[in-house]
């Protein structure tokens, strides 16, 4: 079984790529993986196995 998480990305004035990379890596440590990044909004959908 899978579980999902939606995070809203808030763009800042500087270091957006670095902050996004850090955020995604923090979630990856917990087993989350990106399955979708919405084009016209700042939403990122993550997925992981629920019974891990």
Residue pairs with C-beta under 8 A, 6 or more apart in sequence:
1 49
1 50
1 51
2 47
2 48
2 49
2 50
3 47
3 48
3 49
3 50
4 35
4 45
4 46
4 47
5 27
5 32
5 45
5 46
5 47
6 43
6 44
6 45
6 46
7 23
7 27
7 43
7 44
7 46
8 42
8 43
8 44
9 20
9 23
9 42
9 43
9 44
10 42
11 42
12 19
24 34
24 44
27 46
30 48
31 48
31 49
31 52
32 46
32 47
32 48
33 46
33 47
33 48
34 44
34 45
34 46
35 45
35 46
35 47
36 44
36 45
37 43
37 44
37 45
38 44
38 45
